[in-house]
């Protein structure tokens, strides 16, 4: 399917758009609705009114790439968001395109290392005692 590095930002337009729009029309929506520059190389995902179609637009060095997926049965499970867009990561986009509900998927808590005190701070604390 689609695979993007973690450095690429992925934006989902939460409101349905006219799926008859092609590259130029979707690029205009990126400016108007998502308030982003379509030439950045970020990925922009648009949904159809019936929630059975998705278009993915991305700028690739010297031109746009348009990916279109239509489900023969069922619907995509789009998150309910009040804002006009939502930022996703590559894993969430893959799950969305596979038809999984992002609201029901539970992600394990992310591990963060503890901050280790700097050696200078430890020496200063020992000297004051």
PyMOL commands that set and color helices and strands:
alter all, ss='L'
color gray80, all
select helices_A, chain A and resi 23-32+38-40+90-97+119-128
alter helices_A, ss='H'
color red, helices_A
select strands_A, chain A and resi 10-13+43-47+53-60+63-70+85-88
alter strands_A, ss='S'
color yellow, strands_A
deselect
rebuild
show_as cartoon
